[in-house]
Amino acid sequence: MALRNDENRSLCKERLAGLLLMAVILLLYALFLKELLIPFLRLEIRHDLAGAQTLLREKGLLGFFTVPLVEALQMVVVFIPAEFIQISSGLSYPFYLALPLCDLGVCLGASIIFFLVRSLGFRGETLRQNRARIDRLSGAMRERNTVLFMYLLFLMPIIPFGAICYYGSSVKLGYGKYIRTVATGAIPSIIVSNLIGEAGEAFLLNDLPLWLLVLVVVLLAALLFAAIYLFMERVLFRDCDGTPDSPMYGLIFFLVRLWHGRRPWPVIEEEKLREAEAPYVLLSNHESFFDFYYIHQLSHPRNPSYLVNEYYCTRPVLKTMARRAGILSKKLFTPELSSPIRIMRTLKRGYPVVIFPEGRLSPDGRSNPIVEEGAAFYKRLNADLVLVRLRGAYFADPKWRKRRYRTAVSVTVEEVLKKETLRGMSDEALNRKIAEALYGDASEELLCEYPQPDKACGLGDLLYRCVDCGALYTVRGQGNELVCTACGGRRRLDHRYRFSAEPYTIPGWYARIRDAERASLDSVSLETPVRTLIHGADGGKTRRESGVCRLDAEAFRYCSAQTSFVIPTEKLPALAFSCGQEFELYHEGELYYFYPARQPQQAARWALIVDLLAERRRTRRKEKEEQP
């Protein structure tokens, strides 16, 4: 009883001291409110750095107090980034004054937050907004201690200081250790911001040219980024190299986010994902290059690994990045044992695996047939199967257009097949279930309208045959129109990607081309001179040559002065291609890119012919199996 009374008295003293501290702080804010704080916050909202610099200097000694008070205020309330006051102080005061002033403000704000959380049980909105990121990082660190974790968060530019302090106050960490961690952890970011302010002042005084100012800012940001990465790699995540928990994995998705931009931010429908037991295998349709980025936005319990084209895992720089990030690789449409083994190992380590069963981007907006059906393999993995549909990504970034539109995209978890359910399904039923769940037609599932004035640019490289006169390689995209240079026929795309005359959609036009090619499949014979780019096996040396490619119903043939090979069509399930550029395949571990020397539109035709031959083989095999 006496011990409990002592604890209560100690707690009362702590709360009394905290209340006294809050009273002093509120008094300070009240004294400064009209003269400095409100004018300064208005300047911050307008991003008026020059005005903030003038205000701080005009107020003399009071300006010194403004820096820590505003710094503390933004940490508690967190509606304005801390960088503004830090850069402003760098503009207004020498570096040796700006640094301690900003750090004092951080400590003051951290102390207020500590009292609010420990004594009043308050939780800041900024912590709630950033909780998912913090929890994901914390889960990746596993047994690392709280102090090291807080240092990591202070180095992360995406986590506000206030959110870090709310987090640190909510865990079992004494005030002394907590405030020392905050005071030292914030220094690198403050130094960079202050130095940017110093450089900005030199620029305003015409002592520094604009190009040098830009260079200084970029170098300072690069140094901070390098420090963050080295700290994460060497201290915090040194045991995670080669896995999706590694800093390299985070770096890859950070760079992709910068490349992709903030829009379109996909609409996520993931309620069914809660039914899946991790680690799971996730299968998705494939509409655009950025599909892996959209899938990453789902609330995965752990970062998933992705099965990608081996090309991205064997080239210089990319090879190192992919290996260290735990990315899995596979040669497109080539049977091999190494990929299934790596998938099994990844699942055993507890990481989900994402696979795009089509193996290539959709050409016309309709899902490709899954030529390498994997039901038997998925059942052997003894993991839940998550089936996901992407919508909108095709018209945002189709393979036939170089430009990407910032338009609506959605990611929907369609179904979760439990591993117990998979065991009771036949391979045929499971393959059918996967194909049906992932199938989509972008022209029938528009998420928005497309008012852009150049929707048809590049489309002629896919729709290579005129539907009016049947001429090959005469269709050109001009603005929103497809024009045939042979007969003058025109089709205009409206805001919903529908043509002004039959066929009304891109898949409809592509289907007309398929029907025309299918009718002459037995007698097909393609030949073209090509410029060939060959990537050596396993990241080997790249070489170039010129040769001739031939394709008929029996085989694909390539011949040059240095190389010659034949691949029977039954061993060629599909042919990847880039519209208006090249078609590609693997042979003896090497990746061959064939660039037609004339009429590059024909790349789409070569791929379609191979698809039709594979389709006919599947149909004949199924008919044979169904015969009594």
C-alpha positions in Angstrom: 0.0 0.0 0.0 2.8 2.4 0.9 4.5 1.6 -2.4 1.3 2.4 -4.3 1.0 5.7 -2.5 4.6 6.6 -3.4 3.9 5.8 -7.0 0.7 7.9 -6.9 2.6 10.9 -5.4 5.4 10.5 -8.0 2.8 10.5 -10.8 1.1 13.6 -9.3 4.4 15.4 -9.2 5.1 14.5 -12.9 1.7 15.7 -14.0 2.1 18.9 -11.9 5.5 19.6 -13.5 4.0 18.9 -16.9 1.1 21.2 -16.3 3.5 23.9 -15.1 5.6 23.4 -18.3 2.4 23.7 -20.4 1.4 26.9 -18.6 4.7 28.5 -19.3 4.6 27.4 -22.9 1.1 28.7 -23.4 2.1 32.0 -21.8 5.0 32.3 -24.2 2.7 31.6 -27.2 0.2 34.1 -25.9 2.9 36.8 -25.7 4.2 36.1 -29.1 0.8 35.3 -30.8 -0.1 38.7 -32.3 3.4 40.2 -32.9 5.2 37.3 -34.4 3.5 33.9 -34.6 0.4 34.8 -36.6 2.4 36.9 -39.2 5.0 34.2 -39.4 2.5 31.4 -40.0 0.8 33.5 -42.7 4.1 33.8 -44.4 4.6 30.0 -44.1 1.2 29.3 -45.6 2.2 31.6 -48.6 5.7 29.9 -48.7 7.1 33.5 -48.5 10.7 32.8 -47.5 11.9 36.3 -48.1 9.1 37.7 -46.0 9.9 35.3 -43.2 13.6 36.3 -43.3 12.7 40.0 -43.1 10.2 39.5 -40.2 12.7 37.5 -38.1 15.5 40.0 -38.6 13.3 43.0 -37.9 12.2 41.6 -34.5 15.8 41.2 -33.3 15.9 39.2 -30.1 12.3 38.3 -30.3 13.0 36.7 -33.7 15.3 34.3 -32.0 12.5 33.0 -29.8 10.2 32.7 -32.8 12.2 29.9 -34.4 12.0 27.4 -31.6 8.4 28.3 -30.8 7.2 27.9 -34.4 9.3 24.7 -34.7 7.6 23.3 -31.6 4.1 24.4 -32.8 4.4 22.7 -36.1 5.5 19.5 -34.4 2.5 19.4 -32.1 -0.1 20.5 -34.7 1.7 19.4 -37.8 -0.1 21.3 -40.5 3.0 23.0 -42.0 6.3 21.1 -42.8 9.2 21.8 -40.5 11.6 22.5 -43.4 10.1 26.0 -43.8 11.1 27.3 -40.4 14.5 25.5 -40.7 15.2 27.1 -44.1 13.9 30.5 -42.8 16.3 30.4 -39.8 19.2 29.5 -42.2 18.3 32.5 -44.3 18.0 34.8 -41.2 20.9 33.7 -38.9 24.4 32.3 -39.1 24.6 28.6 -39.2 26.0 28.3 -35.7 22.8 30.0 -34.3 20.3 28.6 -36.7 21.1 25.0 -35.8 20.7 25.2 -32.0 17.6 27.4 -32.4 15.9 24.8 -34.6 17.0 21.9 -32.4 15.7 23.7 -29.3 12.4 24.0 -31.0 12.3 20.3 -31.8 13.1 19.5 -28.1 10.4 21.9 -26.9 7.8 20.3 -29.3 8.9 16.8 -28.3 8.5 17.7 -24.6 5.0 19.0 -25.2 4.0 15.9 -27.1 5.5 13.7 -24.4 3.4 15.4 -21.8 0.2 15.2 -23.9 0.7 11.5 -24.6 2.0 10.3 -21.2 -0.2 12.5 -18.9 -3.3 13.1 -21.0 -3.4 10.1 -23.3 -3.6 12.3 -26.4 -2.8 10.8 -29.8 -2.0 13.2 -32.6 -3.7 13.0 -36.0 -0.3 13.0 -37.7 0.5 9.7 -36.0 -2.7 8.2 -37.2 -1.9 9.3 -40.8 1.6 7.9 -40.7 0.9 4.8 -38.5 0.8 2.4 -41.4 4.3 3.4 -42.6 5.7 3.4 -39.1 4.3 -0.1 -38.4 5.6 -1.5 -41.6 9.1 -0.2 -40.9 8.9 -1.4 -37.3 7.7 -4.9 -38.4 10.6 -5.1 -40.8 13.1 -4.3 -38.1 11.7 -7.0 -35.8 14.0 -7.1 -32.7 15.7 -3.7 -33.2 15.5 -1.3 -30.2 13.2 1.7 -30.1 16.0 4.3 -30.1 17.6 3.0 -33.3 14.1 2.9 -34.8 13.5 6.5 -34.0 16.8 7.5 -35.5 15.7 5.8 -38.7 12.3 7.6 -38.7 14.1 11.0 -38.2 16.2 10.2 -41.3 13.1 9.3 -43.4 11.9 12.5 -45.2 8.3 11.1 -45.5 7.7 10.9 -41.7 7.0 14.3 -40.0 8.9 15.0 -36.8 5.7 15.3 -34.9 4.6 11.8 -35.8 7.9 10.4 -34.7 7.6 12.1 -31.3 4.0 10.9 -30.8 5.2 7.4 -31.6 8.2 7.7 -29.2 6.0 9.0 -26.4 3.6 6.1 -26.9 6.2 3.4 -26.2 8.0 2.4 -23.0 10.9 4.9 -23.2 12.0 7.2 -20.4 11.9 11.0 -20.9 15.7 11.4 -20.7 16.4 8.8 -23.4 13.5 10.0 -25.4 14.6 13.7 -25.5 18.2 12.8 -26.2 17.1 10.7 -29.1 14.9 13.5 -30.5 17.6 16.2 -30.0 20.3 14.2 -31.8 18.1 12.4 -34.4 16.7 15.7 -35.8 20.2 17.2 -36.4 20.9 15.8 -39.9 17.7 17.1 -41.4 18.1 20.5 -39.6 21.6 20.8 -40.9 20.5 20.2 -44.5 17.6 22.7 -44.3 19.8 25.4 -42.6 22.5 25.0 -45.2 19.8 25.3 -48.0 18.8 28.5 -46.2 22.4 29.7 -46.2 22.7 29.0 -49.9 19.4 30.7 -50.5 20.7 33.8 -48.7 23.8 33.9 -50.8 21.7 33.6 -53.9 19.5 36.5 -52.9 22.6 38.6 -52.2 23.8 37.8 -55.8 26.9 36.1 -54.3 25.7 32.7 -55.7 24.6 32.0 -59.3 21.3 30.1 -59.8 23.0 27.0 -61.2 25.3 26.8 -58.2 22.3 27.2 -55.8 20.5 24.3 -57.6 23.7 22.2 -57.4 24.1 22.9 -53.7 20.5 21.9 -52.9 20.8 18.7 -55.0 24.1 17.8 -53.4 22.8 18.4 -49.9 19.7 16.3 -50.6 21.9 13.5 -52.1 24.2 13.5 -49.0 21.2 13.2 -46.7 19.8 10.5 -48.8 23.1 8.6 -48.8 23.3 8.9 -45.0 19.8 7.5 -44.7 20.6 4.6 -47.0 23.9 3.7 -45.3 22.4 3.9 -41.8 19.5 1.7 -42.8 21.7 -0.8 -44.7 24.6 -1.1 -42.2 22.8 -0.6 -38.9 19.1 -1.3 -39.0 18.5 -3.8 -41.8 21.9 -5.5 -42.2 20.3 -8.9 -41.9 17.6 -8.2 -44.5 19.9 -8.0 -47.6 18.4 -10.0 -50.5 14.9 -9.8 -49.2 11.9 -7.5 -49.6 12.7 -6.0 -46.2 16.0 -4.6 -47.5 16.7 -0.9 -47.9 17.2 -1.6 -51.6 13.6 -2.7 -52.0 12.5 0.5 -50.4 14.8 2.5 -52.7 13.4 0.9 -55.8 9.8 1.7 -54.9 10.9 5.2 -53.8 12.4 5.8 -57.2 9.4 4.3 -59.0 7.1 6.6 -57.0 9.1 9.6 -58.1 9.0 8.3 -61.7 5.3 7.5 -61.6 4.2 10.7 -59.7 1.4 11.0 -57.3 -1.4 10.5 -59.8 -3.1 8.3 -60.6 -3.3 7.0 -57.0 -5.2 3.8 -57.4 -8.5 3.1 -55.8 -8.0 0.1 -53.5 -10.7 -2.5 -52.8 -9.0 -5.0 -50.6 -11.6 -6.2 -48.0 -11.1 -9.8 -49.1 -7.3 -9.7 -48.6 -8.0 -10.1 -44.9 -9.1 -13.7 -45.6 -5.6 -14.6 -46.9 -3.1 -16.1 -44.6 0.4 -14.9 -45.3 2.6 -15.7 -47.0 0.3 -16.0 -50.0 0.7 -16.1 -53.8 -1.0 -13.1 -55.6 -2.0 -13.4 -59.2 -3.0 -10.4 -61.3 -3.8 -9.4 -64.8 -1.3 -7.3 -66.6 -2.4 -4.0 -68.3 0.6 -1.6 -67.9 4.3 -1.4 -66.9 3.3 0.2 -63.6 1.1 -2.7 -62.5 3.6 -3.9 -59.9 3.5 -0.4 -58.4 -0.3 -0.5 -58.1 -0.2 -4.0 -56.5 2.3 -2.6 -54.0 -0.4 -0.2 -52.7 -2.4 -3.1 -51.2 -2.0 -3.6 -47.4 0.3 -6.6 -47.6 1.3 -7.9 -44.1 4.9 -8.0 -45.4 6.5 -6.6 -48.5 5.9 -9.0 -51.4 8.4 -10.2 -53.9 7.7 -9.9 -57.6 8.3 -12.4 -60.4 9.7 -10.4 -63.3 11.3 -10.8 -66.7 14.9 -12.0 -66.2 16.1 -9.1 -68.3 15.5 -6.7 -65.3 17.6 -9.0 -63.1 20.6 -9.5 -65.3 21.6 -6.0 -66.6 24.3 -3.9 -65.0 23.0 -2.0 -61.9 19.6 -3.5 -62.3 21.1 -6.9 -61.5 22.5 -5.7 -58.2 19.4 -3.8 -57.2 17.1 -6.8 -58.0 19.3 -9.3 -56.1 19.5 -7.1 -53.0 15.8 -6.4 -53.1 14.7 -10.0 -53.2 13.1 -9.7 -56.7 12.5 -13.0 -58.5 13.2 -13.6 -62.1 12.1 -15.8 -65.0 12.8 -16.1 -68.7 9.6 -15.2 -70.6 7.8 -18.3 -72.0 10.8 -20.5 -71.3 10.5 -23.6 -69.1 13.0 -23.7 -66.2 13.4 -25.1 -62.7 15.2 -22.2 -61.0 12.2 -19.9 -60.8 9.8 -22.3 -59.0 12.6 -23.1 -56.5 13.1 -19.4 -55.7 9.4 -18.9 -55.3 9.2 -21.8 -52.8 12.1 -20.4 -50.9 10.6 -16.9 -50.7 7.3 -18.2 -49.4 9.1 -20.3 -46.7 10.8 -17.1 -45.5 7.4 -15.6 -45.0 7.2 -13.2 -48.0 4.1 -13.1 -50.3 4.9 -13.6 -54.0 3.2 -11.6 -56.9 2.9 -13.2 -60.3 1.4 -11.9 -63.5 0.4 -15.2 -65.2 -0.1 -13.6 -68.7 3.6 -13.0 -68.7 3.3 -9.8 -70.9 1.2 -6.7 -71.3 -2.2 -6.8 -72.9 -2.0 -5.5 -76.5 -5.6 -4.4 -77.0 -7.0 -4.1 -73.5 -8.3 -7.6 -73.2 -6.4 -10.1 -71.0 -4.0 -12.3 -72.8 -4.5 -16.1 -72.6 -2.4 -17.7 -69.9 -0.2 -19.9 -72.0 1.8 -21.3 -69.1 -1.1 -22.6 -66.8 0.2 -23.1 -63.3 -2.6 -24.8 -61.3 -0.5 -27.8 -60.4 2.4 -25.6 -59.3 0.2 -23.3 -57.2 -1.3 -26.3 -55.3 2.1 -27.6 -54.5 3.1 -24.3 -52.9 0.7 -24.9 -50.0 -0.2 -21.2 -49.8 -3.4 -19.2 -50.2 -4.1 -17.8 -53.7 -5.1 -14.2 -54.0 -6.7 -13.2 -57.3 -6.5 -9.4 -58.1 -8.0 -7.4 -61.0 -6.5 -4.2 -62.2 -8.7 -1.7 -64.1 -7.9 1.5 -65.8 -4.2 0.9 -66.1 -4.4 0.0 -69.8 -5.7 3.3 -71.0 -3.4 5.1 -68.6 -0.3 3.5 -70.1 -0.9 1.1 -73.0 2.0 -0.6 -74.6 1.4 1.1 -78.0 1.7 4.7 -76.7 4.8 6.3 -75.4 3.0 9.0 -73.4 1.4 8.1 -70.0 -1.9 9.6 -69.0 -2.6 10.4 -65.3 -6.1 8.8 -65.1 -8.1 6.6 -62.8 -6.8 3.2 -61.9 -8.3 0.6 -59.5 -7.0 -2.5 -57.7 -9.6 -5.0 -56.6 -9.0 -8.3 -54.7 -11.5 -10.4 -56.5 -11.2 -13.7 -54.5 -9.0 -15.5 -52.0 -8.7 -19.3 -52.6 -7.6 -20.9 -49.3 -4.9 -23.6 -49.6 -7.4 -26.2 -48.3 -9.8 -25.3 -51.1 -7.0 -25.6 -53.7 -6.3 -29.2 -52.7 -9.8 -30.2 -53.5 -9.9 -28.6 -57.0 -8.8 -30.2 -60.2 -6.1 -28.5 -62.2 -8.5 -27.8 -65.0 -11.0 -26.2 -62.6 -8.3 -24.1 -60.9 -6.9 -22.9 -64.2 -10.4 -21.9 -65.4 -11.1 -20.1 -62.1 -7.8 -18.1 -62.4 -8.5 -17.2 -66.1 -12.1 -16.0 -65.3 -11.1 -14.0 -62.3 -8.3 -12.2 -64.0 -10.0 -11.6 -67.4 -10.9 -8.1 -68.3 -11.7 -5.9 -71.3 -10.6 -2.3 -70.7 -13.0 -1.0 -73.4 -16.0 -2.4 -71.4 -14.7 -1.2 -68.0 -13.9 2.5 -68.3 -13.3 4.2 -65.0 -13.4 7.8 -66.5 -13.5 9.7 -69.7 -10.3 10.6 -71.8 -10.4 14.1 -73.2 -6.7 14.1 -74.3 -6.1 15.2 -77.9 -3.6 12.5 -78.9 -5.2 9.2 -78.0 -4.5 7.6 -81.3 -0.8 8.4 -81.4 1.1 5.1 -81.7 -2.1 3.0 -82.1 -1.3 2.2 -85.7 1.7 0.2 -84.6 -0.7 -2.3 -83.0 -3.6 -2.1 -85.4 -1.4 -2.7 -88.4 -4.1 -3.8 -90.9 -6.8 -1.5 -92.3 -10.3 -2.8 -91.6 -11.6 -1.2 -94.8 -9.2 -2.2 -97.5 -7.1 -4.9 -95.7 -3.8 -3.2 -96.5 -0.8 -4.0 -94.2 1.2 -1.4 -92.4 -0.7 1.6 -93.8 -2.6 2.7 -90.6 -1.3 5.8 -88.9 -2.3 7.5 -85.7 -2.9 11.3 -86.0 -4.2 13.0 -82.9 -7.4 11.2 -82.1 -7.8 9.6 -85.6 -6.5 6.4 -87.3 -6.0 7.0 -91.0 -5.2 4.5 -93.7 -2.7 5.9 -96.2 -3.8 3.4 -98.8 -7.6 4.0 -99.0 -8.0 7.1 -96.9 -10.3 5.5 -94.4 -10.6 7.3 -91.1 -11.8 6.3 -87.6 -11.9 8.9 -84.8 -11.7 8.0 -81.1 -14.1 9.8 -78.7 -13.7 10.5 -75.0 -14.6 6.9 -74.2 -12.1 5.3 -76.6 -14.8 4.4 -79.1 -14.4 4.8 -82.8 -16.8 6.8 -84.9 -17.6 3.7 -87.1 -17.3 -0.1 -87.0 -15.4 -1.7 -85.4 -16.2 0.6 -82.4 -13.4 -0.4 -80.1 -9.7 -1.2 -80.1 -10.4 -4.9 -79.2 -13.0 -5.0 -82.0 -10.4 -3.8 -84.6 -7.8 -6.2 -83.2 -10.3 -9.0 -83.5 -10.8 -8.2 -87.2 -7.1 -8.5 -87.7 -7.0 -11.8 -85.8 -9.8 -13.2 -88.0 -7.9 -12.2 -91.1 -4.7 -13.8 -90.0 -6.4 -16.9 -88.7 -7.9 -17.6 -92.1 -4.5 -17.9 -93.7 -2.6 -19.5 -90.8 -1.6 -22.7 -92.7 0.0 -20.7 -95.5 1.5 -17.9 -93.4 5.2 -17.1 -94.3 6.8 -14.0 -92.8 10.4 -12.9 -93.5 12.2 -9.7 -92.6 15.8 -8.4 -92.3 16.5 -7.4 -88.7 19.0 -5.6 -86.6 19.6 -7.8 -83.6 20.5 -7.0 -80.1 21.6 -10.0 -78.0 21.9 -9.9 -74.2 24.3 -12.6 -73.0 23.0 -15.3 -70.7 23.0 -14.4 -66.9 24.0 -10.8 -67.6 26.7 -11.7 -70.1 28.2 -9.4 -72.7 25.8 -7.6 -75.1 26.4 -7.9 -78.8 24.9 -6.6 -82.0 24.5 -8.2 -85.5 22.3 -8.1 -88.6 20.3 -11.1 -89.8 17.0 -12.4 -91.2 14.0 -13.8 -89.3 11.5 -16.2 -90.8 8.3 -17.5 -89.4 5.8 -20.1 -90.8 3.4 -22.6 -89.3 6.2 -25.0 -88.5 9.1 -23.0 -87.1 10.7 -19.7 -86.3 14.1 -19.3 -87.9 16.9 -16.8 -87.5 20.1 -16.6 -89.5 23.0 -14.1 -89.5 26.7 -14.3 -90.3 27.4 -15.3 -86.7 24.3 -17.1 -85.5 21.7 -19.5 -86.8 19.0 -21.4 -85.0 15.5 -22.9 -85.5 12.7 -23.1 -82.9 9.7 -25.3 -83.7 6.5 -23.3 -83.1 5.2 -25.9 -80.6 8.1 -24.8 -78.4 7.2 -21.1 -78.8 4.1 -20.4 -76.7 4.2 -16.6 -77.2 6.4 -13.9 -78.6 6.8 -10.7 -76.6 7.1 -7.4 -78.5 7.2 -3.7 -78.4 4.8 -1.9 -80.7 6.5 -0.3 -83.7 9.9 -1.5 -82.5 10.9 -5.1 -82.0 9.9 -8.7 -81.0 11.9 -10.8 -78.7 12.6 -14.3 -77.4 15.0 -16.4 -75.4 17.3 -18.9 -77.0 19.8 -21.0 -75.1 19.6 -18.6 -72.2 20.3 -15.5 -74.3 17.7 -12.8 -74.9 17.3 -11.7 -78.6 15.7 -8.4 -79.6 14.8 -8.3 -83.3 14.3 -4.9 -84.8 12.8 -5.1 -88.3 14.9 -3.0 -90.8 11.7 -2.1 -92.7 8.1 -1.6 -91.6 8.6 -1.8 -87.8 4.8 -2.1 -87.5 5.2 -5.8 -88.4 6.5 -6.5 -84.9 2.9 -6.8 -83.7 2.1 -9.1 -86.6 4.8 -11.6 -85.7 3.6 -11.8 -82.1 0.0 -12.2 -83.2 0.8 -15.1 -85.6 2.7 -16.9 -82.8 -0.4 -16.4 -80.6 -2.7 -17.8 -83.2 -0.6 -20.8 -83.7 -0.5 -21.5 -80.0 -4.2 -21.0 -79.7 -4.8 -23.5 -82.5 -2.6 -26.1 -80.7 -4.5 -25.6 -77.4 -7.8 -26.0 -79.2 -6.7 -29.2 -81.0 -5.3 -30.6 -77.8 -8.5 -29.9 -75.9 -10.6 -31.5 -78.6 -8.4 -34.6 -78.5 -8.8 -34.8 -74.8 -12.5 -34.6 -75.0 -12.8 -37.4 -77.6 -14.2 -40.7 -76.1 
